[in-house]
Amino acid sequence: MLVDSVMTRSVVTTEPQRSAQSAARLMREGRFRHLPVLQRGRVVGIVSDRDVARRDTRTVGEAMRGDVITVTADTPVELAAELMLDNKIGALPVVENGSHQPAGIVTQSDLFAVLARLLGGEGPNTRLEVCVNDPPRQLAEITVLAYERHVPITSLVTLPASSHERTRRVVVRIGTIVAAPFVTALRAAGIGVDQPEKLDSRVAADV
């Protein structure tokens, strides 16, 4: 997934000469927290609601972060997330390839929405957390078992194993609330499934 699919295109911007008080009011009224700063149509900085909250700041130019970190629309979302984490920032201006012309903005909220989409699901569904020690073979088994039992998989995310773990955890969301038969089949195939007690009791009753 690329930044292009999650960024805000109709981004509100400001200029260095604007008063900090005016920029703060603009963000407050628009209910957003970051403003890319433009000069002659080019991104020269970014300012947050915290930056302009300081009473000693008179203009956006005095408050903004000038060493602005930018991304392009074809940047992977995971790289954008890493840049925000590493630099402790909440938003990245999106610029056109090979220039500082603004194309939009991507924020922490946009990335949280991606996470919710990846791990969430629409309609009745069940979240399963599966442990695998042979990912290529066992992921294939999971999808075959789902196909054979007409269980729709609405999302599947593998979590990287830590250095001391021998197994990988996989979050599988299936499009049904009647998950017990599928869980039973997974366990019969030697695939560990972590489940709430309520589902575990139904699985035990089915065995």
MIZATOR-296954 format. One record per atom (N, C-alpha, C, O, CB): residue in three letters; x negated, y negated, z negated. Coordinates in pm, whole numbers, padded with zeros to 5 digits, always signed. Glycine has a CB too. Layout:
ALAXYZ ...
This chain:
MET-00084+00118+00000 MET+00000+00000+00000 MET-00089-00125+00000 MET-00187-00132-00074 MET+00096+00000-00123 LEU-00053-00221+00083 LEU-00133-00342+00098 LEU-00065-00463+00034 LEU+00056-00462+00009 LEU-00159-00370+00246 VAL-00144-00566+00007 VAL-00092-00688-00052 VAL+00023-00745+00032 VAL+00117-00804-00021 VAL-00203-00792-00066 ASP+00014-00727+00163 ASP+00117-00779+00254 ASP+00257-00734+00215 ASP+00354-00807+00238 ASP+00087-00735+00397 SER+00270-00614+00157 SER+00403-00560+00126 SER+00459-00609-00007 SER+00576-00584-00037 SER+00397-00410+00126 VAL+00377-00677-00088 VAL+00425-00719-00220 VAL+00411-00869-00246 VAL+00470-00920-00341 VAL+00351-00643-00326 MET+00334-00939-00165 MET+00305-01080-00194 MET+00426-01169-00169 MET+00519-01131-00097 MET+00188-01129-00111 THR+00424-01288-00228 THR+00523-01391-00203 THR+00471-01481-00092 THR+00362-01538-00103 THR+00554-01474-00333 ARG+00548-01494+00015 ARG+00502-01572+00130 ARG+00538-01720+00118 ARG+00456-01806+00150 ARG+00561-01515+00257 SER+00657-01749+00075 SER+00699-01889+00065 SER+00649-01948-00067 SER+00727-01984-00154 SER+00854-01902+00075 VAL+00517-01956-00078 VAL+00455-01999-00202 VAL+00456-02151-00215 VAL+00436-02224-00118 VAL+00311-01947-00210 VAL+00481-02197-00337 VAL+00476-02340-00367 VAL+00331-02377-00398 VAL+00265-02305-00473 VAL+00571-02377-00486 THR+00283-02484-00343 THR+00144-02526-00364 THR+00141-02669-00419 THR+00243-02736-00430 THR+00063-02517-00231 THR+00021-02712-00454 THR+00002-02848-00501 THR-00131-02900-00449 THR-00200-02831-00374 THR+00007-02856-00656 GLU-00166-03022-00489 GLU-00291-03082-00444 GLU-00369-03133-00565 GLU-00310-03158-00671 GLU-00264-03197-00342 PRO-00500-03150-00551 PRO-00582-03190-00667 PRO-00541-03323-00729 PRO-00557-03343-00850 PRO-00727-03199-00626 GLN-00487-03415-00649 GLN-00455-03549-00699 GLN-00325-03552-00780 GLN-00296-03653-00845 GLN-00444-03646-00583 ARG-00248-03446-00778 ARG-00120-03444-00849 ARG-00147-03450-01000 ARG-00247-03398-01048 ARG-00038-03316-00813 SER-00058-03514-01073 SER-00075-03519-01218 SER-00049-03382-01278 SER+00036-03307-01229 SER+00019-03625-01281 ALA-00121-03350-01382 ALA-00103-03222-01450 ALA+00038-03211-01505 ALA+00097-03103-01504 ALA-00207-03205-01562 GLN+00091-03320-01553 GLN+00226-03320-01608 GLN+00329-03285-01502 GLN+00424-03211-01527 GLN+00259-03457-01670 SER+00310-03339-01381 SER+00402-03311-01270 SER+00391-03165-01228 SER+00493-03101-01198 SER+00371-03404-01151 ALA+00269-03111-01223 ALA+00250-02970-01187 ALA+00314-02879-01290 ALA+00375-02777-01255 ALA+00102-02938-01173 ALA+00301-02915-01418 ALA+00363-02835-01524 ALA+00514-02834-01508 ALA+00578-02730-01526 ALA+00324-02889-01663 ARG+00572-02948-01476 ARG+00716-02957-01458 ARG+00760-02875-01336 ARG+00865-02811-01340 ARG+00760-03103-01443 LEU+00681-02877-01229 LEU+00712-02801-01109 LEU+00716-02651-01139 LEU+00806-02581-01095 LEU+00608-02830-00999 MET+00617-02603-01216 MET+00615-02460-01251 MET+00729-02424-01345 MET+00790-02318-01332 MET+00481-02423-01315 ARG+00757-02512-01436 ARG+00865-02486-01532 ARG+00999-02477-01461 ARG+01079-02388-01488 ARG+00869-02595-01641 GLU+01024-02571-01370 GLU+01152-02572-01297 GLU+01163-02455-01200 GLU+01271-02401-01178 GLU+01169-02704-01221 GLY+01049-02415-01140 GLY+01050-02304-01046 GLY+01037-02168-01111 GLY+01050-02065-01044 GLY+00941-02321-00947 ARG+01009-02166-01242 ARG+00994-02042-01319 ARG+00883-01953-01263 ARG+00900-01832-01247 ARG+01125-01965-01321 PHE+00771-02015-01234 PHE+00651-01940-01199 PHE+00534-02000-01276 PHE+00546-02107-01335 PHE+00624-01942-01044 ARG+00420-01930-01275 ARG+00310-01965-01364 ARG+00182-02009-01294 ARG+00087-02051-01360 ARG+00280-01850-01452 HIS+00178-02000-01160 HIS+00054-02032-01089 HIS+00085-02114-00965 HIS+00187-02093-00898 HIS-00022-01904-01051 LEU-00004-02207-00934 LEU+00006-02289-00814 LEU-00128-02287-00740 LEU-00228-02332-00796 LEU+00048-02434-00848 PRO-00132-02237-00616 PRO-00253-02257-00535 PRO-00270-02407-00508 PRO-00173-02480-00486 PRO-00244-02177-00401 VAL-00394-02451-00510 VAL-00424-02593-00488 VAL-00483-02607-00348 VAL-00582-02542-00314 VAL-00522-02650-00597 LEU-00421-02693-00268 LEU-00465-02712-00129 LEU-00522-02851-00109 LEU-00479-02949-00169 LEU-00348-02689-00033 GLN-00621-02857-00021 GLN-00674-02986+00025 GLN-00701-02973+00174 GLN-00778-02886+00217 GLN-00805-03028-00053 ARG-00638-03059+00252 ARG-00644-03054+00398 ARG-00601-02915+00449 ARG-00658-02862+00544 ARG-00786-03087+00447 GLY-00500-02858+00385 GLY-00444-02731+00430 GLY-00525-02609+00394 GLY-00495-02500+00442 GLY-00427-02735+00575 ARG-00628-02624+00310 ARG-00713-02512+00271 ARG-00705-02489+00121 ARG-00694-02584+00043 ARG-00858-02537+00315 VAL-00711-02363+00081 VAL-00708-02330-00062 VAL-00842-02368-00124 VAL-00948-02318-00084 VAL-00677-02177-00084 VAL-00837-02458-00225 VAL-00959-02502-00292 VAL-00957-02467-00441 VAL-01055-02493-00512 VAL-00978-02652-00274 GLY-00847-02409-00488 GLY-00839-02374-00629 GLY-00704-02316-00663 GLY-00617-02298-00577 GLY-00866-02495-00714 ILE-00687-02286-00791 ILE-00559-02237-00843 ILE-00544-02291-00984 ILE-00641-02302-01058 ILE-00551-02079-00840 VAL-00422-02323-01021 VAL-00395-02378-01153 VAL-00279-02301-01215 VAL-00184-02264-01146 VAL-00362-02531-01146 SER-00288-02276-01346 SER-00184-02202-01417 SER-00109-02295-01511 SER-00150-02409-01534 SER-00243-02084-01495 ASP+00002-02245-01565 ASP+00079-02326-01658 ASP-00003-02355-01784 ASP+00014-02461-01846 ASP+00210-02254-01695 ARG-00090-02264-01822 ARG-00176-02289-01938 ARG-00278-02399-01910 ARG-00309-02480-01998 ARG-00248-02161-01979 ASP-00331-02400-01788 ASP-00431-02502-01752 ASP-00376-02643-01767 ASP-00445-02732-01816 ASP-00480-02480-01610 VAL-00253-02661-01723 VAL-00196-02797-01724 VAL-00127-02831-01855 VAL-00074-02941-01871 VAL-00097-02813-01609 ALA-00127-02736-01950 ALA-00066-02762-02080 ALA-00159-02842-02171 ALA-00116-02896-02273 ALA-00028-02631-02148 ARG-00287-02849-02134 ARG-00382-02923-02218 ARG-00356-03072-02209 ARG-00342-03126-02099 ARG-00527-02892-02176 ARG-00349-03140-02322 ARG-00312-03281-02326 ARG-00421-03372-02270 ARG-00392-03485-02229 ARG-00280-03321-02468 ASP-00546-03324-02268 ASP-00654-03410-02221 ASP-00671-03405-02069 ASP-00758-03473-02015 ASP-00783-03370-02287 THR-00589-03326-02001 THR-00600-03313-01856 THR-00505-03410-01787 THR-00386-03415-01819 THR-00571-03167-01812 ARG-00559-03487-01693 ARG-00475-03586-01624 ARG-00432-03542-01486 ARG-00322-03575-01443 ARG-00548-03716-01615 THR-00517-03468-01415 THR-00482-03427-01279 THR-00503-03277-01262 THR-00572-03212-01341 THR-00566-03504-01176 VAL-00441-03223-01157 VAL-00458-03082-01124 VAL-00603-03052-01095 VAL-00655-02947-01133 VAL-00370-03044-01005 GLY-00671-03144-01026 GLY-00811-03124-00992 GLY-00899-03103-01113 GLY-00997-03029-01108 GLY-00862-03240-00913 GLU-00864-03170-01224 GLU-00941-03156-01347 GLU-00911-03024-01418 GLU-00995-02972-01491 GLU-00912-03271-01440 ALA-00790-02971-01395 ALA-00747-02850-01467 ALA-00768-02722-01389 ALA-00777-02614-01448 ALA-00603-02862-01504 MET-00776-02732-01258 MET-00774-02611-01176 MET-00902-02530-01187 MET-01006-02580-01229 MET-00749-02647-01032 ARG-00891-02404-01148 ARG-01008-02318-01133 ARG-01058-02334-00990 ARG-00989-02297-00895 ARG-00975-02166-01166 GLY-01178-02390-00975 GLY-01229-02418-00842 GLY-01294-02299-00775 GLY-01291-02287-00652 GLY-01326-02529-00849 ASP-01353-02210-00854 ASP-01416-02091-00796 ASP-01308-01984-00774 ASP-01317-01873-00828 ASP-01531-02037-00888 VAL-01209-02020-00695 VAL-01090-01936-00679 VAL-01124-01806-00606 VAL-01199-01805-00508 VAL-00981-02012-00603 ILE-01067-01697-00656 ILE-01081-01565-00593 ILE-00958-01542-00507 ILE-00845-01555-00555 ILE-01099-01451-00700 THR-00979-01509-00382 THR-00867-01488-00290 THR-00870-01347-00232 THR-00971-01277-00239 THR-00871-01592-00177 VAL-00757-01308-00176 VAL-00747-01182-00103 VAL-00677-01210+00029 VAL-00624-01320+00051 VAL-00671-01073-00186 THR-00676-01112+00116 THR-00602-01123+00242 THR-00484-01027+00239 THR-00475-00942+00151 THR-00695-01094+00364 ALA-00397-01042+00335 ALA-00276-00959+00338 ALA-00305-00811+00353 ALA-00225-00727+00312 ALA-00185-01004+00449 ASP-00420-00777+00414 ASP-00454-00636+00433 ASP-00542-00580+00321 ASP-00601-00473+00337 ASP-00523-00619+00566 THR-00552-00651+00209 THR-00623-00599+00093 THR-00538-00494+00023 THR-00419-00518+00001 THR-00660-00715-00006 PRO-00593-00378-00013 PRO-00515-00278-00088 PRO-00472-00335-00223 PRO-00546-00410-00286 PRO-00598-00149-00109 VAL-00352-00299-00268 VAL-00301-00354-00394 VAL-00387-00312-00513 VAL-00399-00386-00610 VAL-00157-00309-00417 GLU-00449-00192-00506 GLU-00532-00150-00618 GLU-00656-00237-00631 GLU-00705-00259-00742 GLU-00572-00004-00603 LEU-00709-00287-00518 LEU-00825-00377-00523 LEU-00783-00512-00582 LEU-00857-00571-00660 LEU-00886-00397-00383 ALA-00665-00559-00544 ALA-00613-00683-00601 ALA-00597-00670-00752 ALA-00630-00762-00827 ALA-00477-00721-00537 ALA-00547-00555-00797 ALA-00530-00532-00941 ALA-00665-00532-01012 ALA-00678-00588-01121 ALA-00456-00398-00967 GLU-00765-00468-00953 GLU-00899-00464-01012 GLU-00958-00605-01024 GLU-01021-00638-01124 GLU-00992-00374-00929 LEU-00938-00686-00921 LEU-00989-00823-00925 LEU-00925-00903-01038 LEU-00993-00979-01107 LEU-00964-00894-00790 MET-00795-00885-01057 MET-00727-00956-01166 MET-00777-00909-01302 MET-00802-00991-01392 MET-00576-00935-01157 LEU-00793-00778-01318 LEU-00840-00724-01446 LEU-00983-00767-01476 LEU-01013-00813-01586 LEU-00831-00570-01445 ASP-01071-00753-01377 ASP-01212-00784-01398 ASP-01235-00932-01429 ASP-01325-00967-01505 ASP-01293-00744-01274 ASN-01152-01017-01370 ASN-01172-01161-01386 ASN-01072-01226-01483 ASN-01073-01347-01503 ASN-01162-01228-01252 LYS-00986-01141-01542 LYS-00889-01188-01642 LYS-00805-01303-01588 LYS-00793-01408-01651 LYS-00962-01232-01770 ILE-00746-01280-01470 ILE-00660-01380-01408 ILE-00526-01316-01374 ILE-00515-01193-01364 ILE-00726-01439-01280 GLY-00425-01399-01358 GLY-00290-01347-01339 GLY-00237-01357-01198 GLY-00125-01312-01171 GLY-00199-01416-01429 ALA-00314-01417-01106 ALA-00264-01433-00970 ALA-00381-01453-00874 ALA-00489-01500-00913 ALA-00165-01551-00960 LEU-00357-01418-00748 LEU-00458-01435-00643 LEU-00391-01502-00522 LEU-00293-01449-00471 LEU-00522-01298-00604 PRO-00443-01616-00476 PRO-00393-01671-00350 PRO-00426-01575-00236 PRO-00533-01513-00234 PRO-00454-01811-00323 VAL-00335-01562-00144 VAL-00355-01479-00025 VAL-00385-01574+00091 VAL-00308-01667+00118 VAL-00229-01388+00006 VAL-00497-01550+00160 VAL-00537-01638+00270 VAL-00540-01561+00401 VAL-00546-01438+00403 VAL-00675-01702+00242 GLU-00536-01636+00510 GLU-00546-01574+00641 GLU-00687-01518+00660 GLU-00783-01575+00609 GLU-00512-01676+00753 ASN-00698-01408+00733 ASN-00829-01347+00758 ASN-00925-01448+00820 ASN-00892-01516+00917 ASN-00814-01225+00850 GLY-01045-01456+00761 GLY-01149-01541+00816 GLY-01131-01689+00792 GLY-01197-01771+00856 GLY-01158-01519+00959 SER-01041-01726+00700 SER-01019-01868+00674 SER-00971-01887+00530 SER-00951-01791+00456 SER-00918-01928+00774 HIS-00952-02013+00493 HIS-00893-02045+00363 HIS-00752-02101+00380 HIS-00701-02171+00293 HIS-00982-02147+00286 GLN-00690-02070+00493 GLN-00553-02113+00517 GLN-00460-02027+00432 GLN-00472-01905+00434 GLN-00516-02103+00668 PRO-00366-02087+00358 PRO-00281-02010+00268 PRO-00179-01924+00343 PRO-00119-01967+00442 PRO-00208-02103+00173 ALA-00161-01801+00295 ALA-00060-01711+00351 ALA+00042-01668+00247 ALA+00148-01616+00281 ALA-00126-01588+00412 GLY+00010-01689+00118 GLY+00101-01648+00012 GLY+00027-01636-00119 GLY-00081-01692-00136 GLY+00169-01516+00046 ILE+00087-01563-00213 ILE+00027-01540-00343 ILE+00072-01404-00394 ILE+00185-01362-00368 ILE+00063-01652-00444 VAL-00016-01336-00467 VAL+00019-01208-00530 VAL-00011-01222-00679 VAL-00118-01271-00717 VAL-00059-01087-00466 THR+00083-01180-00763 THR+00072-01199-00907 THR+00077-01066-00980 THR+00105-00961-00921 THR+00183-01290-00958 GLN+00049-01071-01110 GLN+00060-00953-01194 GLN+00202-00896-01187 GLN+00220-00775-01184 GLN+00023-00987-01338 SER+00300-00984-01185 SER+00440-00938-01179 SER+00466-00858-01052 SER+00539-00759-01054 SER+00536-01057-01187 ASP+00406-00901-00941 ASP+00421-00826-00815 ASP+00363-00686-00829 ASP+00420-00589-00779 ASP+00352-00902-00698 LEU+00247-00675-00896 LEU+00182-00545-00911 LEU+00257-00457-01011 LEU+00262-00336-00994 LEU+00037-00563-00956 PHE+00315-00517-01115 PHE+00399-00440-01207 PHE+00520-00384-01134 PHE+00563-00272-01162 PHE+00444-00527-01326 ALA+00574-00462-01040 ALA+00689-00414-00962 ALA+00650-00294-00876 ALA+00729-00201-00859 ALA+00744-00527-00872 VAL+00526-00296-00822 VAL+00476-00181-00745 VAL+00468-00058-00835 VAL+00510+00051-00795 VAL+00338-00211-00683 LEU+00414-00075-00956 LEU+00403+00036-01049 LEU+00540+00093-01083 LEU+00558+00214-01089 LEU+00330-00008-01178 ALA+00637+00004-01104 ALA+00773+00049-01134 ALA+00832+00127-01018 ALA+00903+00226-01038 ALA+00862-00070-01169 ARG+00803+00083-00896 ARG+00853+00153-00778 ARG+00787+00290-00762 ARG+00853+00387-00725 ARG+00830+00070-00652 LEU+00656+00297-00791 LEU+00584+00423-00777 LEU+00627+00526-00880 LEU+00644+00644-00848 LEU+00435+00400-00787 LEU+00646+00481-01004 LEU+00677+00574-01112 LEU+00826+00582-01142 LEU+00870+00672-01214 LEU+00604+00533-01235 GLY+00902+00491-01087 GLY+01045+00490-01113 GLY+01123+00562-01005 GLY+01066+00639-00927 GLY+01096+00349-01125 GLY+01251+00538-01001 GLY+01334+00602-00900 GLY+01474+00546-00904 GLY+01518+00494-01007 GLY+01337+00754-00921 GLU+01543+00556-00794 GLU+01680+00508-00787 GLU+01778+00623-00806 GLU+01752+00736-00763 GLU+01706+00437-00653 GLY+01890+00593-00870 GLY+01991+00695-00890 GLY+01950+00795-00997 GLY+01846+00778-01061 GLY+02018+00766-00760 PRO+02031+00899-01017 PRO+01999+01001-01118 PRO+01867+01069-01084 PRO+01847+01115-00972 PRO+02113+01106-01129 ASN+01777+01076-01181 ASN+01648+01139-01156 ASN+01586+01182-01288 ASN+01631+01143-01396 ASN+01554+01044-01080 THR+01481+01262-01279 THR+01409+01311-01396 THR+01260+01294-01373 THR+01208+01323-01266 THR+01444+01460-01425 ARG+01191+01247-01476 ARG+01046+01231-01470 ARG+00981+01354-01531 ARG+01009+01390-01646 ARG+01001+01101-01544 LEU+00893+01418-01454 LEU+00816+01532-01501 LEU+00669+01495-01504 LEU+00621+01429-01412 LEU+00840+01657-01412 GLU+00599+01536-01608 GLU+00454+01517-01612 GLU+00390+01655-01608 GLU+00407+01737-01698 GLU+00410+01437-01740 VAL+00314+01679-01501 VAL+00262+01812-01470 VAL+00110+01812-01489 VAL+00044+01714-01454 VAL+00300+01855-01326 CYS+00057+01921-01542 CYS-00088+01938-01558 CYS-00137+02038-01454 CYS-00085+02150-01445 CYS-00123+01984-01702 VAL-00238+02000-01377 VAL-00291+02090-01275 VAL-00443+02097-01288 VAL-00509+01997-01317 VAL-00250+02043-01132 ASN-00499+02216-01265 ASN-00645+02230-01266 ASN-00701+02265-01128 ASN-00823+02273-01109 ASN-00686+02338-01365 ASP-00610+02284-01031 ASP-00648+02309-00892 ASP-00555+02227-00804 ASP-00465+02281-00740 ASP-00641+02464-00856 PRO-00575+02094-00801 PRO-00480+02004-00735 PRO-00439+02043-00594 PRO-00318+02045-00567 PRO-00537+01868-00731 PRO-00529+02074-00499 PRO-00483+02106-00364 PRO-00384+02223-00359 PRO-00281+02215-00292 PRO-00602+02139-00276 ARG-00416+02329-00431 ARG-00327+02446-00429 ARG-00198+02420-00506 ARG-00090+02453-00458 ARG-00399+02568-00487 GLN-00209+02363-00625 GLN-00092+02349-00710 GLN+00002+02238-00663 GLN+00123+02250-00680 GLN-00134+02322-00851 LEU-00051+02132-00604 LEU+00037+02031-00545 LEU+00117+02091-00430 LEU+00235+02059-00412 LEU-00044+01909-00497 ALA+00052+02177-00352 ALA+00124+02245-00244 ALA+00233+02335-00301 ALA+00343+02342-00246 ALA+00026+02328-00158 GLU+00203+02404-00411 GLU+00303+02491-00474 GLU+00422+02410-00525 GLU+00536+02453-00512 GLU+00240+02570-00588 ILE+00395+02293-00583 ILE+00503+02209-00634 ILE+00598+02168-00521 ILE+00720+02177-00536 ILE+00446+02084-00702 THR+00542+02124-00409 THR+00627+02080-00299 THR+00703+02197-00235 THR+00818+02181-00193 THR+00543+02009-00192 VAL+00639+02315-00228 VAL+00708+02433-00174 VAL+00824+02473-00265 VAL+00933+02503-00217 VAL+00610+02552-00157 LEU+00800+02475-00396 LEU+00906+02510-00491 LEU+01022+02411-00483 LEU+01138+02449-00491 LEU+00850+02516-00633 ALA+00989+02282-00468 ALA+01094+02181-00456 ALA+01174+02202-00327 ALA+01296+02189-00327 ALA+01035+02040-00458 TYR+01105+02234-00218 TYR+01172+02257-00090 TYR+01264+02379-00099 TYR+01378+02375-00053 TYR+01069+02277+00023 GLU+01214+02486-00158 GLU+01293+02610-00166 GLU+01418+02592-00253 GLU+01519+02658-00229 GLU+01207+02723-00221 ARG+01411+02506-00352 ARG+01524+02487-00443 ARG+01605+02362-00412 ARG+01692+02322-00490 ARG+01474+02481-00585 HIS+01575+02300-00298 HIS+01648+02179-00254 HIS+01643+02069-00361 HIS+01742+02001-00386 HIS+01795+02214-00220 VAL+01525+02054-00422 VAL+01504+01950-00522 VAL+01429+01835-00456 VAL+01312+01853-00420 VAL+01426+02006-00647 PRO+01490+01719-00440 PRO+01419+01608-00375 PRO+01313+01546-00467 PRO+01341+01515-00582 PRO+01519+01501-00333 ILE+01192+01530-00414 ILE+01087+01460-00485 ILE+01092+01314-00441 ILE+01068+01282-00325 ILE+00945+01524-00458 THR+01124+01224-00536 THR+01136+01083-00501 THR+01005+01006-00519 THR+00986+00902-00457 THR+01243+01018-00585 SER+00914+01057-00602 SER+00781+00999-00612 SER+00686+01101-00674 SER+00727+01187-00752 SER+00783+00868-00696 LEU+00559+01088-00638 LEU+00456+01178-00690 LEU+00326+01100-00699 LEU+00274+01052-00598 LEU+00439+01306-00600 VAL+00273+01087-00821 VAL+00152+01009-00844 VAL+00054+01093-00924 VAL+00090+01145-01030 VAL+00183+00876-00917 THR-00069+01107-00875 THR-00171+01179-00950 THR-00254+01079-01029 THR-00294+00975-00977 THR-00261+01262-00855 LEU-00280+01111-01154 LEU-00360+01026-01241 LEU-00502+01078-01247 LEU-00521+01198-01270 LEU-00298+01018-01382 PRO-00603+00996-01228 PRO-00742+01043-01231 PRO-00776+01107-01365 PRO-00735+01059-01470 PRO-00838+00927-01203 ALA-00852+01216-01361 ALA-00894+01283-01483 ALA-01010+01206-01545 ALA-01095+01152-01474 ALA-00935+01430-01456 SER-01015+01201-01677 SER-01129+01139-01745 SER-01246+01235-01742 SER-01233+01350-01702 SER-01093+01100-01891 SER-01362+01186-01785 SER-01485+01264-01773 SER-01481+01392-01857 SER-01549+01489-01824 SER-01602+01180-01815 HIS-01401+01393-01964 HIS-01398+01510-02053 HIS-01278+01602-02026 HIS-01263+01704-02094 HIS-01395+01465-02196 GLU-01195+01568-01929 GLU-01078+01649-01899 GLU-01107+01744-01783 GLU-01177+01709-01688 GLU-00957+01560-01867 ARG-01051+01864-01793 ARG-01066+01961-01686 ARG-00942+01966-01598 ARG-00944+02024-01490 ARG-01096+02099-01743 THR-00833+01907-01645 THR-00709+01908-01568 THR-00670+01766-01528 THR-00717+01669-01587 THR-00595+01974-01650 ARG-00585+01756-01428 ARG-00531+01628-01386 ARG-00383+01624-01416 ARG-00315+01726-01409 ARG-00557+01602-01235 ARG-00336+01507-01450 ARG-00194+01490-01478 ARG-00128+01429-01355 ARG-00181+01338-01292 ARG-00172+01401-01605 VAL-00011+01482-01324 VAL+00064+01436-01207 VAL+00204+01398-01253 VAL+00273+01478-01317 VAL+00069+01546-01095 VAL+00245+01277-01222 VAL+00381+01233-01254 VAL+00468+01259-01131 VAL+00447+01202-01024 VAL+00384+01081-01296 VAL+00567+01346-01150 VAL+00658+01382-01042 VAL+00798+01339-01082 VAL+00846+01378-01189 VAL+00653+01535-01011 ARG+00863+01261-01000 ARG+01002+01222-01027 ARG+01091+01291-00924 ARG+01071+01278-00804 ARG+01021+01066-01022 ILE+01188+01366-00975 ILE+01279+01441-00887 ILE+01418+01380-00893 ILE+01462+01330-00997 ILE+01283+01591-00928 GLY+01488+01386-00781 GLY+01617+01321-00768 GLY+01733+01403-00821 GLY+01832+01424-00751 GLY+01642+01288-00626 THR+01721+01449-00945 THR+01829+01521-01010 THR+01810+01514-01160 THR+01697+01503-01209 THR+01835+01669-00962 ILE+01921+01520-01235 ILE+01911+01526-01380 ILE+01918+01671-01429 ILE+01901+01698-01548 ILE+02021+01443-01446 VAL+01944+01764-01337 VAL+01946+01907-01371 VAL+01808+01962-01336 VAL+01790+02029-01234 VAL+02061+01985-01294 ALA+01712+01934-01422 ALA+01573+01965-01391 ALA+01528+02100-01445 ALA+01424+02150-01403 ALA+01484+01858-01446 ALA+01604+02159-01539 ALA+01558+02279-01608 ALA+01522+02395-01513 ALA+01416+02455-01533 ALA+01664+02325-01703 PRO+01603+02430-01413 PRO+01564+02540-01324 PRO+01432+02515-01251 PRO+01352+02607-01233 PRO+01673+02565-01222 PHE+01409+02391-01210 PHE+01286+02357-01140 PHE+01167+02366-01234 PHE+01061+02416-01196 PHE+01295+02217-01078 VAL+01184+02318-01357 VAL+01077+02327-01456 VAL+01043+02473-01485 VAL+00926+02509-01498 VAL+01117+02254-01586 THR+01146+02556-01496 THR+01124+02699-01519 THR+01042+02760-01406 THR+00952+02840-01431 THR+01257+02773-01533 ALA+01073+02723-01282 ALA+01000+02775-01167 ALA+00855+02728-01167 ALA+00765+02804-01134 ALA+01067+02733-01037 LEU+00833+02603-01205 LEU+00696+02551-01213 LEU+00615+02627-01317 LEU+00501+02666-01292 LEU+00698+02400-01247 ARG+00674+02648-01431 ARG+00602+02719-01537 ARG+00577+02864-01500 ARG+00474+02921-01537 ARG+00680+02711-01667 ALA+00671+02923-01428 ALA+00652+03061-01384 ALA+00536+03071-01285 ALA+00472+03175-01273 ALA+00781+03115-01320 ALA+00510+02962-01214 ALA+00398+02958-01119 ALA+00267+02921-01187 ALA+00164+02905-01120 ALA+00428+02860-01006 GLY+00270+02906-01319 GLY+00148+02874-01392 GLY+00115+02727-01398 GLY+00002+02689-01426 GLY+00035+02946-01331 ILE+00215+02643-01371 ILE+00194+02498-01372 ILE+00254+02442-01500 ILE+00373+02456-01525 ILE+00259+02430-01245 GLY+00171+02380-01582 GLY+00218+02325-01708 GLY+00300+02199-01688 GLY+00265+02113-01607 GLY+00101+02295-01799 VAL+00410+02189-01763 VAL+00498+02073-01753 VAL+00524+02020-01893 VAL+00569+02094-01981 VAL+00631+02109-01681 ASP+00497+01892-01914 ASP+00531+01827-02041 ASP+00670+01767-02028 ASP+00698+01694-01934 ASP+00426+01717-02079 GLN+00755+01800-02124 GLN+00893+01754-02116 GLN+00947+01716-02253 GLN+00899+01766-02355 GLN+00980+01859-02054 PRO+01047+01628-02256 PRO+01114+01597-02384 PRO+01178+01723-02441 PRO+01208+01818-02369 PRO+01221+01487-02365 GLU+01199+01721-02573 GLU+01254+01838-02640 GLU+01389+01879-02584 GLU+01420+01998-02576 GLU+01266+01810-02788 LYS+01470+01782-02544 LYS+01604+01813-02494 LYS+01598+01902-02372 LYS+01672+02000-02362 LYS+01681+01686-02462 LEU+01508+01868-02277 LEU+01495+01950-02157 LEU+01429+02083-02190 LEU+01465+02186-02133 LEU+01414+01876-02050 ASP+01332+02082-02282 ASP+01267+02206-02320 ASP+01368+02308-02374 ASP+01356+02427-02347 ASP+01159+02179-02425 SER+01466+02261-02450 SER+01565+02352-02505 SER+01652+02410-02396 SER+01694+02525-02407 SER+01651+02281-02607 ARG+01680+02332-02290 ARG+01761+02384-02181 ARG+01681+02486-02102 ARG+01734+02588-02059 ARG+01809+02270-02088 VAL+01549+02458-02084 VAL+01464+02552-02012 VAL+01457+02684-02088 VAL+01467+02791-02028 VAL+01324+02495-01992 ALA+01440+02676-02221 ALA+01432+02798-02302 ALA+01560+02879-02289 ALA+01555+03002-02289 ALA+01406+02762-02448 ALA+01673+02812-02280 ALA+01800+02882-02268 ALA+01813+02951-02134 ALA+01881+03053-02121 ALA+01916+02787-02290 ASP+01746+02894-02031 ASP+01757+02950-01896 ASP+01664+03070-01876 ASP+01688+03153-01788 ASP+01726+02843-01792 VAL+01559+03078-01957 VAL+01460+03184-01935 VAL+01517+03320-01977 VAL+01449+03421-01966 VAL+01330+03155-02014 
